[in-house]
Amino acid sequence: MRGLFILALVPAVAVIARPQAADYLARPQAGTPILTRPVKAAALAAADPAPAPAPAPAPASAAPAAAAAPAVPLIPPMPRAWPPTDEVSPIEGDFLTDPLVTASLAYVESVVSPQYLNIPPSKYTSPCVAAYPAETAAQNCYWPANQCVRQNDTAAFQADIYECPVANTWGLTYDDGPTVNVVNGVNTNDSPSLRAKLDSMGVKATFFVVGANVVQHPEEVLAEFNGGHQIALHTYTHYPLTSLTNAQVVAELKYNEAAIYNATGVLPTALRPPCGDVDDRIRAIASALGYRIVIWTTTPVRDTGDADIVDQTPEAAAQVLTTVTSTWFQPQPGFITLEHDIDPFTSGIGLAVLDAVNKTANFPLTMQPVGTCMKLPFYKTIETFGSISAIKAASSSVDGMARARIADSTSSSAAGMSRRGIALFGVFVGALAYGFAL
């Protein structure tokens, strides 16, 4: 069966190819590879170049053929239009009928047990707040309720990620970007400022990006990716996920995914639910679509609380910095933090924390992306992982060079070209292993 490898390699590379860089509403050509449970059988059929013999006529009494199982495109089709970017309202109406959503919803409904899909939604009350039924919070492991986490894998989802397993390891994350704030022609207290500071320190981080912001600033997401930072999902509208219907949850993930893919050419593996709002229904839906839930460490608290500060004064920022330097900057078990690059205030705190790290002699911690500290891939490739039909990790874009042209930066362009070669090599190795496995 090894002879199948050469024939399987071409469609394997095609799976990672993406729409033209500037074509935000383009759709892939007909025949885009799809994702189904019987992956090997589908690959065998695709690899056989011989024409299939004409089927024999079915007897008149033969039973009708079974309907094809729902499938999900490996590459997300670009939507007809992007939902509003105000981050105020959930995704509704015609946006839920886009094939980007309907195909994935059908797939989720075919593989996720009703035990999880039938968990009732909570009630939205205000941004980052959902009223969850107290009587079911514990059994559904609703995270805001006493920070409940699933510590073990199940048939429906993998365990939550909320701390780094190695001591003195800091899983560095920023939520809600990208944002761009230019003052007198200079990026100030925004995502590019944070990225530049991290790059100057040789430190990589995980950016949990909001789809609505990715659509507005694709060049910044590309620059983060080309810089070696991990890009991950934070939904499209930042609406509390447990308050949404199953269709809306799928839409939040798929529009977020499509925006990231359109900007970078990669498909992330990690999802941080906005505000940590997650229960077993959200875990099961996310897992079916190939996403691992990442929260943050709460024992001890490793949240700067930057986004919760109403009175955004220099004194308030200084207090956050004092807390961080006095409690985080010491040897301890591995942890994952929560910081934000949503506005100049939160990004400014993030920059101040990094400056403090630079000024600390013999700093005792290793700062790195969550995927690195967990030894998990950042992005998906054509293979499947576990029992989940999804695309597995490859660390870069095969079209980084084209996207780098949008960033209009010599350094970004060079990085994109280099990472393009890495991606093609990853696809080659994946296809080789897959061909031998067949």
Buried (B, 14 or more C-beta within 10 A) or exposed (E): EEEBBEBBBEBBBBBBBBBEBEEBEBBBEEEBBBBBBEBEEBBBEBBEEEEEEEEEEEEEEEEEEEEEEBBBBBBBBBBEEBBBBEBEEBBBEEBBEBBBBBBBBBBBBEBBEEEBBEBEBBEBEEEBBBEBEEEBBEEBBBBBBEBBBBEEEEEBBBBBBBBBEEEBBBBBBBBBBBBBBEEEEEBBBBBBBBBBBBBEEEBBBBBBBBBBBBBBBBBBBBBBBBBBBBBBBBBBBBBBBBBBBBBBBBBBBBBBBBBBBBBBBBBBBBBBBBBBBBBBBBBBBBBBBBBBBBBBBBEEBBBBBBBEBEEBEEEBBEEBBEEBBEEBBEEBBBBBBBBBBBBBBBBBBBBBBBEBBEEEEEBEBBBBBBBBBBEBBBBBBBBBBEEBBBBBBBBBBBBBBBBBBBBEBEEBBBBBEBBBEBBBEBBEEBBBEBBEEB
